[in-house]
Amino acid sequence: MSSPVPLSKKFTLNDLRAARQTGAKVPMLTCYDYTTARLMQEAGVPMLLVGDSAANVVLGYDTTLPVTLDFMIEITRAVRRGAPHALLVADMPFGSYHGSVARAVRNVFRMVQLSECDCVKVEAAPTQLRAIRKLADAGVAVMAHLGLRPQAVGVMGGYKFQGRTAADAAGIVNLAVRMEKAGAACVLLEAVPAEVSKAVVEAVGVPVIGCGAGPECHGFVVVTHDTVNLTDRPPKFAPRIGDLRGPMVNCFAEYARLVREGRYPEAAHQYEMPAEERAAFARESSKRG
């Protein structure tokens, strides 16, 4: 295993665009808190996604739908403080960019201003094209999320991979082109066959991030908890890069054992009053007694 190379300078959209030109592959992980963000920057992960998957892996919901804009802003701010050099992408949660272009623009502006993210991600449908155009005109970088869209799980009938038919695959490619023309800075493809992602890469000029979308993409993102054995049913495209479940369970069990056996706290864990103050306190205590 190679030694980590921490991020020493800001990774930007221009760096991501350059990777598309050079063929370099860019790693990206989900992150939801300050401490993990610090470790990821130390590990040299250049792109972080504060995903609405926090609804599942942090809050324990079955879908991503319950998380609010305020919640997403707060955890994105935490990740920004932990990883100032990473290219930070914030998920716009369900309902925050729907209904009207004005509402979408207003909520995205709020996210960008309060969280200091570099880019926002929206689960893209044709109805978002006007909002993306407005946001791009205002200088906001938007990542258009295509393929499997977890916020639309009710319509899609479950978490199933997309682009299964020639017509569906062509629709994804066509929508990616339209998103680029509207001003999307990059595209994320989730759970689509490799043929589809290859066609999207060839059809658009912006970077394409894959999430279970084959090897042709310019960067790749997975839910961190899926890759380190902290979830029960990780998707097939999530690589097992380690096991944090076992060590964490063992650490928690060790703490519980120390407490039960009376081995915690010991003298080394306690604060001590100066001797003269302890004596004075004892005298005062004896008077009260």
N, C-alpha and C positions, 0 to 999 in steps of 0.2 A: 504494500500500500504506500503510495507516494505521500510526501509531507504536504500539508495544506499550504497554499499560497494566498494569503489574505488579500482582499481588495485594498489597494493602496490609493486608488483614485476613482472618481465617479465613472460608472459605466452608463452610457447614454444611448438614446435612440440612434444616434449616428454610429455608435459602435455596433449596434445590432444590425443596422443597414450595411455596414462594412462587412460584417460576418456573412451576410447574404452574398456579397460579391466575391469574397475570398473562399467561401465554402466551409469556413469554421462553424462548428456546431456549438450553440450556446445553451448552457444548462439553466434551468429555472425551477424553483421549488415554491410550494405554498408556505406561508408563514403568517402567524396570527398574534405574536407577542414579542415584546422587547428582548427578552433573554435569548430566545431562539434566533431572532434576527441578528443579534450580536455574534452568536456562534456561526451563523451562516456567512456573515461577512468575513469572519476570521477564517472560515473554510474556503473562501474565494468564490462563493456562488454569486454571479453577477446580476441575476434577475430574480426578484421575489414577487409572488402574487399573493396579495391578501384576498383570498377567495371567500365567496359566500359559503364555501364548503365548511367554514367555521361553524355553520349551523349544525352540521353533522358531527364533526370530530371534536369540537370544543363544547357545544351546547347540548348535543345529544338528540337533535331532532332527526326525523326520518327523511326530511327533504330540506332544501335550502331556502324555502319560502318564508319562514318566520323571521329571519334576521332583518333588522331595521337599518335605515341609512345612518342614524346616529351611532349605532353599534359598529357598523363598518368603518365609519370615520374614526371612532375612538381606537379601534385596534390597528387601523392603518397608521395613525399617528404614532402608536407605540412601536410599530415595525420601523417606521421612518427614523425614530430616535435610535433604534438599535443598529440600523444598517444604513447610514447616510450615504454610502458610496454605491449602493445597489440601485439598479433601475427598478423602481417600485411601481407595480401595477395594482390598482384598487378595483375590486369588483363593485359594480353598481347593483344593489340588491333588488329583488323582485318588487315591482311597483314604483320604483324611484325614477324610472325614465319612460314610463308608459303614460298614456292618456292624452298628452299634448306635447308639442315640441317645446313650448315655453317651460313646462314643468320639468322636462328632461334636462334642458339647458340649465335651469335654475339649480337643480339638485346636483348636477355634475360640477357646476361652478363651486357649489358649497363643499363638495368632496375635495376638489383640488385645493381650494383656499385653506381649508381647515386641516387637511391631512398631509399636505405637501407631497402628494404622490406625483409621479412623473407621467402617468398614463392611467386612463380608466378603461375598464373592460365592460362591454355590454353584450348580452346575448342577443345577437343581431337577427332581425327579421326585416323584410322590406319596409315595414312601418317606421323603422328607426332611421331610414336613409336621410330624411330631412333634418332630423336632430343631429346626426353625425356631420352633416354638411355645415350646419350652424356652429357646431362645436369646433370643427376644423378651421372654419373661418375665424373663430375667436382664439385660435392657437392652442386648443386642447388636443393632446394625442389620445386617440381612441383605438382600442384593440377590439376588433369585431369577432365575436365568438360564434362560430358556426358548427354544424354537425349536431352532435348530441348537446342539447341545451337543457341543463337540469331544471331551470326555472319553468320550462314548458313540459315538465314530466307528465302533467295531467293530459295534455293534448297528444303527446308522443306515446302514451300508453306504457310508460315505464322507462327504465334506464337501458335502452337498447341502442346498439350501434346504428349509425345512419349511413345513407348512401348505399343501401342494399341493392337497389335497382338502378338500371342505367338512367332512368328518368330522374330519380332522386339524386344520383351522383351529379348529373348535369345541372340540376337545380342548385346544388351547393357551389359548384364552380361558378355558375352565373351570378349567384348572390355575392360571392367573394369579389368578383370583378366589379359589381355595382358598389360594394362597400369601399373598394379602393377609389373608384371614381368620385364617391361622395366625400372622400378625404380621410378614410380610416388609415391610421399610421402602420397598422400591422393586423394580421389575422391569426386567430387561434382556432384550430380544428380539433374537435374532440370526438373520439370513437368513430372514425371513418376508415374504410379500407385504404391501403397504401396507394392504390391506383387513383383514388380520389384526391388524396393529398398531393400526389405527384402532379396531377392535372391542375390543381389550384396553384402550386408553386410555379408551374409553367405559364399560368394565365395572368398572374398578378406580378407587380414589380415591388411589392412591399414584403417585409419579412413575414414568414409563416411559422407559428409556433404549434407544435404538435402535442396533443394529449391523447395518446393511444391512436396515433394517426400515421404510423409507418415512419421509415427512415429518411424520407426526402425533405422533411421540414428543416428549417434553419435553426430552430431551437426546440427544446422539449421541456414540458412541465408535468409534474405529477404531484398528487397530494402527499405531502411529507409523511403523514401518519400511516399511509398505506405502505410506504417503502421501508419503514422501520418496525413493522409488526405491531402497530398500535391500534389497528382496526381488525375486525373479525372477518370481513369479506372484501379484501382488496380486489380491484379490477385486474383482469389478466395482463393489462399493459403496464402495471406498476412493478418495477423491479424490486427485489428484496435486497436492499443495500446494507442491512444490518438488523439486529434484534434489540430494541430497547425495552420491550415488554418484560423479558425475563430479568434483566438487571434491575429494572424499576421495581418489579414485584418483590424481588429479593431484598432490595434496600428498605422498602416499606415494612416488610416482614421483620427485618432486623431491628428496626426502630421499635416496632411493637413488642418484640421479645425483650429488648433492653428495659423498656418501661415495666412490663409485666414482672420481670425478674428483679426489679428494684436496682438495676444497674445504671439507670439514668433518672435524674441527673446525679453526677458525681461532683466531688469538690472542684474539679477542673472546669465545670460548667457553671459555677456559682460566682456571684459578685460578693466581695467582702468589704465591710466597713472598716475604716481605720480603727486601730485598737482603742484609742482614747474615745472615739465616738461610740464604739460598741459598748465600752464600759459605761459611758454616760447614759446610753440608751437602756442598758440593763438596770441602772439605778432608777431611771424614770419608770421603767416597767415594774420594778419592785414596789415603788411607791403606789402605783395604780393598783397593784395586787393587794 
